[in-house]
Amino acid sequence: MTYDTIKAVDPNAIVLAPATSGVGESDEWLSAIPADKYDAISLHLYTEPDFLNDRRYSYFGQGLLNLAVMVAQHGNKPVWITEFGFSSQNGPQAWYVGDEGAQARFLVQQVAETLAFTGLRVERIMPYVFNDHDGFELVHGWTAPKPAYAAFSTLIARLDGATPVGRIDAGAGVFAFRFERAGQQIDVV
């Protein structure tokens, strides 16, 4: 009913499925919703920094692959990651990384890995949150950018309009991802 109402008002509006966290929860929700009643899948996608570095689990090789399988089962809709991030504070979950430099590094690494994965059509990826919230913010007090803001802005500028190629072998223990734009290779290491 909501989808039809929104489309009646604005046929070009993009209607997102309810935002969920993780593949299991998303699969349950999407199984309960007719595939013709949403235009894109919305996810809150938090991960442990170790998983970005293939420790105990591989975000790129397992997590994104599992997500791609789930998306395929629900009509291969585009994916919007409407929340993800790392806190520069200490906290109970692994994504509380304890300092601003680590926050910037892991934020950029997760974006690069996510966008480099060729098995998904990720149309939007939005960090949580712009301003002051438990260390997740990109900017202090609306005016003081953290390193995560600069890192995210730089990555987005460099990858704008680029096409993912995937993960590349850059040697033992090096995580590298390749993109192409206008015949130029862009590597994120």
ChimeraX attribute file (.defattr): number of C-alpha atoms within 10 A of each C-alpha:
attribute: neighborCount
match mode: 1-to-1
recipient: residues
	/A:1	6
	/A:2	10
	/A:3	17
	/A:4	14
	/A:5	10
	/A:6	14
	/A:7	14
	/A:8	11
	/A:9	9
	/A:10	10
	/A:11	12
	/A:12	9
	/A:13	12
	/A:14	13
	/A:15	18
	/A:16	18
	/A:17	21
	/A:18	15
	/A:19	18
	/A:20	21
	/A:21	16
	/A:22	16
	/A:23	18
	/A:24	12
	/A:25	12
	/A:26	21
	/A:27	16
	/A:28	11
	/A:29	13
	/A:30	19
	/A:31	11
	/A:32	8
	/A:33	13
	/A:34	9
	/A:35	15
	/A:36	10
	/A:37	15
	/A:38	19
	/A:39	17
	/A:40	22
	/A:41	23
	/A:42	24
	/A:43	23
	/A:44	20
	/A:45	19
	/A:46	18
	/A:47	19
	/A:48	20
	/A:49	22
	/A:50	15
	/A:51	17
	/A:52	20
	/A:53	18
	/A:54	15
	/A:55	11
	/A:56	9
	/A:57	14
	/A:58	16
	/A:59	22
	/A:60	21
	/A:61	15
	/A:62	13
	/A:63	17
	/A:64	19
	/A:65	17
	/A:66	16
	/A:67	19
	/A:68	20
	/A:69	14
	/A:70	17
	/A:71	23
	/A:72	13
	/A:73	13
	/A:74	17
	/A:75	12
	/A:76	17
	/A:77	19
	/A:78	17
	/A:79	22
	/A:80	21
	/A:81	22
	/A:82	17
	/A:83	18
	/A:84	21
	/A:85	28
	/A:86	33
	/A:87	27
	/A:88	23
	/A:89	15
	/A:90	14
	/A:91	13
	/A:92	7
	/A:93	12
	/A:94	15
	/A:95	23
	/A:96	21
	/A:97	22
	/A:98	16
	/A:99	14
	/A:100	18
	/A:101	15
	/A:102	18
	/A:103	29
	/A:104	22
	/A:105	16
	/A:106	24
	/A:107	22
	/A:108	22
	/A:109	23
	/A:110	24
	/A:111	18
	/A:112	25
	/A:113	23
	/A:114	23
	/A:115	25
	/A:116	24
	/A:117	21
	/A:118	17
	/A:119	18
	/A:120	20
	/A:121	17
	/A:122	18
	/A:123	11
	/A:124	12
	/A:125	19
	/A:126	14
	/A:127	21
	/A:128	18
	/A:129	18
	/A:130	16
	/A:131	17
	/A:132	13
	/A:133	13
	/A:134	14
	/A:135	23
	/A:136	25
	/A:137	24
	/A:138	30
	/A:139	20
	/A:140	15
	/A:141	11
	/A:142	11
	/A:143	8
	/A:144	11
	/A:145	15
	/A:146	17
	/A:147	17
	/A:148	26
	/A:149	20
	/A:150	13
	/A:151	20
	/A:152	19
	/A:153	12
	/A:154	12
	/A:155	16
	/A:156	14
	/A:157	11
	/A:158	15
	/A:159	18
	/A:160	9
	/A:161	12
	/A:162	20
	/A:163	17
	/A:164	22
	/A:165	17
	/A:166	19
	/A:167	21
	/A:168	15
	/A:169	11
	/A:170	11
	/A:171	8
	/A:172	6
	/A:173	9
	/A:174	11
	/A:175	17
	/A:176	18
	/A:177	23
	/A:178	22
	/A:179	22
	/A:180	15
	/A:181	14
	/A:182	8
	/A:183	8
	/A:184	9
	/A:185	14
	/A:186	17
	/A:187	17
	/A:188	19
	/A:189	13
